[in-house]
């Protein structure tokens, strides 16, 4: 196994001292190799040969292949570009997942197969302080671009763990403005390090009863190991027993993927939700579990409001009880009340209502992502940024990062029956929000979320 830390440096820009020392400290303790990718400076005149001498022993120019599925590519993206991934997706589709230099961290899943995991476009973040045209002697357009670029500048790096010629693990690290950063529970502050507190862990959409067993086991182990103060669950209730989607496909979906598998019984699904909550509650211990109102949670009140239970004797009794409750109490309480019919919900579990916020370190954690600016459906990361801003949301089932807007993946199998034949960007990814106010996206590939124990 080989571990790398990949960051970038602008020409004529000095390193952020604490961050650069922290990367060297990390490399020492974790037996990792540092790679620094050069970038232009304030303009194209400040070319790669003017990157500071501190980085001479770490510079990699041009292409560098880690294994058959991941390599470094040099697209010569200008540091001022607002979205460094613009126009590069097709190159990942044709080759491998690609890492390239940018002072912004960007993660873009790239579909390329009807059944395989997506490839990725990955940008690094920078180890150097901002170097942009922001002075009065620069022309107005350059000042405008420079001013935006300075605000978007991120101190960061990508950690890559290579297991063999095909398998790799990756995760981002982001430093705060002082240069401190966290990786998997260890905070690096220059040459010092200590244990870090995990403010929140946002899981990929859970979908109880449909959760992929291996992903469920790994996720439960992650929660136990990382000890989050808050555990955030999206699409916790799947709603397969009352799904309106199956009504339109009575044979292909309702018969084959609902009735034949016993997924048509609401009480069974609700009991499974309770069992999952108990497992998660035991592992989070003193932490709090927040269940976010999501589009799949809306399946149950929709089933009741459309009175579809009138011809569904299997679920009739449970439906009547839940309908009476939401009519008398609260529309948002249908899933919570239904699960409560099966037994006591753990005390550290809180169901958030549709209009509630949950903000931690400035990040909105209470929006699932299916309603953004009047758009209802699979909104893009750009739409999420416009509507939610600094946030970690779900719904799209694919890990993405655009500035301070993050999307997590899913815990479902990637070959769900309703996705067959459709190029998929789904990933098994969770987000970690650390005490520094920075976020890591953690991906589970082939049954692993990291290689080795780290420090």
Protein Blocks (a to p, Z undefined) as FASTA:
>chain_A
ZZdddddddehiacdfklmmmmmmmmmmnopacdddddddfbmklcfklgcfklmmmccg
hjddfblmbccddehiafklmblmgoklmmmmmmmcdddddfbdcdddddfbfkbccddd
ddebjabdcdddfbfkbcfklmmmmmmmmmmpccdddddddfblmbccdddddddfkopa
ceehiacehjbccddddfbacdddfkgojacfklmmmmmmmmmmnopabdcdehkbnolm
mcfklmmmmmlmmmmmmmmnopmbmklmmmmmmmmmmmmmmmnmmaccdddddfklmmmm
mmmmnommmmmmklmmmmmmmmmmmmmmomklmmmmmmmmnoccdfkbccddfkbccdee
hiafkbgolagghiacjddfklmmmmnmpaddehkopacdehjaccdddfbdfkbfklgo
iacfbdcddddddfkopacddddeehiabecjbZZ
